[in-house]
């Protein structure tokens, strides 16, 4: 996965979201493109980049916006499922999600950068 590096001007501006279970940094506020999403646990965000994660196997899942191909997203440190990555969206209006990640905000904590 992509690392959150110091010296990345965009990444240095805002706060980090870390796994609530183990405190591993997962996402930077700078790469959250929308908070208008719902996950399995409640509020979620769409992210361009994540760090310290691993992906599960690809599968199809019915969602409110249609049937999407996704891969579950796990914290690399503690294996907590924290969201998913969009692989394919059949509806052209949903293609902006492809290659991006949903992170479950209920499973993360905001920490100072």
C-alpha positions as CSV (number, residue, x, y, z in Angstrom):
1,X,0.0,0.0,0.0
2,X,1.0,3.6,-0.3
3,X,3.0,5.1,2.6
4,X,2.0,8.3,4.3
5,X,5.3,10.1,4.0
6,X,6.6,13.2,5.7
7,X,7.5,15.8,3.1
8,X,4.4,15.2,1.1
9,X,3.0,18.7,1.2
10,X,-0.6,17.6,0.8
11,X,-0.2,14.9,3.5
12,X,1.6,17.1,6.0
13,X,-1.3,19.6,6.1
14,X,-3.9,17.5,7.9
15,X,-4.5,14.9,10.5
16,X,-4.0,11.1,10.4
17,X,-6.7,8.5,10.9
18,X,-5.4,5.4,12.8
19,X,-6.8,1.9,13.5
20,X,-8.8,2.1,16.7
21,X,-7.7,-1.3,17.8
22,X,-3.9,-1.0,17.4
23,X,-3.2,2.7,16.6
24,X,-1.5,1.9,13.2
25,X,-1.8,5.0,10.9
26,X,-4.2,4.2,8.0
27,X,-5.3,7.4,6.2
28,X,-4.5,11.0,6.0
29,X,-7.2,13.6,6.0
30,X,-5.7,15.2,2.9
31,X,-6.6,12.1,0.8
32,X,-10.3,11.9,1.9
33,X,-12.3,12.9,-1.1
34,X,-15.8,12.5,0.5
35,X,-17.4,11.7,3.8
36,X,-20.8,11.2,2.3
37,X,-20.6,7.4,2.5
38,X,-21.9,4.6,4.8
39,X,-20.0,1.5,5.7
40,X,-21.0,-1.6,7.6
41,X,-20.3,0.1,10.9
42,X,-21.8,3.5,10.1
43,X,-20.0,6.7,8.9
44,X,-17.4,6.1,6.2
45,X,-15.1,8.1,3.9
46,X,-13.9,7.6,0.4
47,X,-10.1,7.9,0.2
48,X,-7.6,8.2,-2.6
49,X,-4.8,6.6,-0.6
50,X,-4.3,4.4,2.5
51,X,-1.3,3.1,4.3
52,X,-0.4,0.0,6.4
53,X,-3.2,-2.1,5.0
54,X,-3.7,-5.3,3.1
55,X,-6.5,-6.5,0.8
56,X,-8.7,-9.6,0.9
57,X,-9.9,-11.5,-2.1
58,X,-12.0,-9.9,-4.8
59,X,-15.7,-10.5,-4.7
60,X,-19.0,-8.8,-5.8
61,X,-21.3,-7.1,-3.3
62,X,-24.7,-5.5,-3.6
63,X,-24.6,-1.9,-2.3
64,X,-27.1,1.0,-2.4
65,X,-25.5,2.2,-5.7
66,X,-25.5,-1.2,-7.4
67,X,-23.4,-4.4,-7.5
68,X,-19.7,-3.5,-7.1
69,X,-16.6,-5.7,-7.3
70,X,-14.6,-5.0,-4.1
71,X,-11.7,-6.3,-2.0
72,X,-12.0,-6.0,1.8
73,X,-9.4,-3.7,3.5
74,X,-7.6,-4.8,6.6
75,X,-5.2,-3.2,9.0
76,X,-1.8,-4.7,8.3
77,X,-0.9,-4.8,12.0
78,X,-4.0,-6.3,13.7
79,X,-6.0,-7.6,10.8
80,X,-9.1,-5.6,11.8
81,X,-11.4,-5.2,8.7
82,X,-11.6,-1.4,8.3
83,X,-13.3,-1.0,4.9
84,X,-12.9,-2.0,1.3
85,X,-11.4,-1.1,-2.1
86,X,-13.5,-0.6,-5.2
87,X,-12.3,-2.7,-8.1
88,X,-15.2,-2.4,-10.6
89,X,-18.5,-0.5,-10.8
90,X,-20.9,-1.5,-13.5
91,X,-22.7,1.9,-13.7
92,X,-20.6,4.6,-15.4
93,X,-21.8,7.1,-12.9
94,X,-20.0,5.1,-10.2
95,X,-16.7,4.7,-12.0
96,X,-15.1,7.5,-9.9
97,X,-14.9,5.0,-7.0
98,X,-12.7,2.5,-8.9
99,X,-9.3,2.2,-7.3
100,X,-10.4,4.2,-4.2
101,X,-11.0,3.0,-0.7
102,X,-13.8,3.2,1.8
103,X,-12.6,3.5,5.4
104,X,-15.0,2.9,8.2
105,X,-14.6,6.0,10.4
106,X,-16.2,4.1,13.4
107,X,-13.2,1.8,13.4
108,X,-10.6,4.6,13.2
109,X,-9.4,7.4,15.5
110,X,-8.2,10.8,14.5
111,X,-4.8,11.6,15.8
112,X,-2.5,14.6,15.4
113,X,-0.2,14.6,12.5
